[in-house]
Every structure is written in C-alpha cells, then in structure tokens.
Amino acid sequence: MATRQPLTQFVESYRFWDVVTLWARERLEHEDIVAGALARGVVCDGLKLQSVDEVNDRAVEGSSARDREPGRRERLSEEFLLRKDFRDWLLGLDLRLPTFWFGAFDATSDRLRR
C-alpha cells in the first residue's frame, strides 16, 4: 500500500495564527515565541503579511507597524502569509523551511525528497 503524502506543500497561504500554531508544534516551542518571531519578521525584516480589507472586501498588502503588535490575536485573525513570501523570508535569514508547509526538502538542492 502506498504511503499518503501530505498536501500541505500545495497550500498557497495560511492565516497568521495557523502558521504560528503549526510552526510552534513542529519546533516544539511556545506559540508566543513563534508569534513574536513572525511579528519581528514583519516589522523588521520585511516579511509580507497579507490582509483582507473588510470595508472594500478586497485583498490589500501590508499595513503599519502599530497594527502588528505581538499577542494581538483579534488584530491578526484575518491576516495571512503567502507561501512564497514566507519561504523568501526564511531563506533570507538562512532558516530551515518548515516541513508542515514545505514537506521534506533536500537542503542542498532545495527540492522535495521523494
């Protein structure tokens, strides 16, 4: 019987708090630590955070740093990260790609191991 492969590497975006939860579980760290790292990435490192403009009901990119206070679940509940933006941010900081979203990668070739 063939092993089922997870389909998470085909997901193009996750909500901010879903990334926090999944990445914290994978890293065995508290969610507050991971949320803080992501918030710093948005404020300091240029990690792009997407949001839905509730007034115009259209996607808009970015917002001010004061809207990104760590620990503000209600403010970040509708914000999301795109897979490409998250990947670029991680690679820019020379961090390992998390398997919850990218599967098992070969570090030297940056390709999925089969």
C-alpha positions as CSV (number, residue, x, y, z in Angstrom):
1,M,0.0,0.0,0.0
2,A,1.4,3.4,-1.0
3,T,2.1,5.9,1.7
4,R,-0.1,9.0,1.7
5,Q,1.9,12.2,1.2
6,P,0.7,15.3,2.9
7,L,-0.7,18.0,0.5
8,T,0.4,21.0,2.6
9,Q,3.2,21.9,0.2
10,F,0.4,22.8,-2.3
11,V,-1.3,25.3,0.1
12,E,-0.6,28.8,-1.1
13,S,-1.5,30.7,2.0
14,Y,-2.1,30.2,5.7
15,R,-3.6,32.5,8.3
16,F,-1.0,34.1,10.5
17,W,-2.2,32.2,13.6
18,D,-2.3,28.9,11.7
19,V,1.4,29.4,10.8
20,V,2.1,30.2,14.4
21,T,0.4,27.1,15.7
22,L,1.8,24.7,13.1
23,W,5.3,26.0,13.2
24,A,5.4,26.1,17.0
25,R,4.2,22.5,17.1
26,E,6.9,21.5,14.7
27,R,9.7,23.4,16.5
28,L,8.4,22.3,19.9
29,E,8.2,25.9,21.1
30,H,5.6,28.1,22.7
31,E,3.2,29.9,20.3
32,D,4.2,33.3,21.8
33,I,7.8,32.8,20.8
34,V,6.9,31.9,17.3
35,A,4.3,34.7,17.0
36,G,7.0,37.2,18.3
37,A,9.5,35.9,15.7
38,L,6.9,36.3,12.9
39,A,5.9,39.8,14.2
40,R,9.6,40.9,14.2
41,G,9.9,39.5,10.7
42,V,7.0,41.7,9.5
43,V,8.2,44.8,11.3
44,C,12.0,44.5,10.9
45,D,12.8,42.0,8.1
46,G,10.2,42.8,5.5
47,L,8.1,39.7,5.8
48,K,5.0,40.4,3.8
49,L,1.7,40.0,5.7
50,Q,-1.5,40.0,3.7
51,S,-4.8,41.1,4.9
52,V,-8.4,41.4,3.8
53,D,-9.8,44.9,3.6
54,E,-13.2,44.4,5.3
55,V,-14.5,47.7,4.0
56,N,-13.8,47.2,0.3
57,D,-13.8,43.4,0.5
58,R,-10.5,43.1,-1.5
59,A,-7.0,41.9,-0.7
60,V,-4.6,44.6,0.4
61,E,-0.9,44.3,1.1
62,G,0.8,45.5,4.3
63,S,-0.1,47.9,7.0
64,S,1.6,50.0,9.7
65,A,3.8,48.5,12.4
66,R,1.3,49.6,15.1
67,D,-1.2,47.2,13.7
68,R,1.3,44.3,14.2
69,E,1.6,44.3,18.0
70,P,2.6,40.8,19.1
71,G,-0.1,38.9,21.0
72,R,-3.0,40.7,19.4
73,R,-5.0,37.8,18.1
74,E,-8.0,39.8,17.3
75,R,-6.0,42.2,15.1
76,L,-4.2,39.3,13.3
77,S,-7.1,36.9,12.9
78,E,-7.7,37.8,9.3
79,E,-4.1,38.3,8.3
80,F,-2.3,35.7,6.3
81,L,1.1,34.7,4.9
82,L,1.7,33.6,1.3
83,R,3.9,30.6,0.9
84,K,6.4,32.4,-1.4
85,D,6.8,35.3,0.9
86,F,7.3,33.1,3.9
87,R,9.8,31.0,2.0
88,D,11.7,34.0,0.8
89,W,11.9,35.4,4.4
90,L,13.1,32.1,5.8
91,L,15.8,31.7,3.1
92,G,16.9,35.3,3.5
93,L,17.6,34.6,7.2
94,D,19.1,31.2,6.4
95,L,16.4,29.3,8.3
96,R,15.3,25.8,7.6
97,L,12.0,25.5,5.7
98,P,9.3,24.0,8.0
99,T,8.0,20.6,6.9
100,F,4.4,21.5,7.8
101,W,4.3,23.7,4.7
102,F,7.2,22.7,2.5
103,G,7.5,19.0,3.1
104,A,10.9,17.3,3.4
105,F,13.4,19.3,1.4
106,D,16.9,18.4,0.5
107,A,18.9,21.3,2.0
108,T,21.5,21.3,-0.8
109,S,19.2,21.2,-3.8
110,D,16.1,22.9,-2.3
111,R,13.9,20.2,-3.9
112,L,11.4,17.9,-2.4
113,R,12.8,14.5,-1.5
114,R,10.7,11.7,-2.9
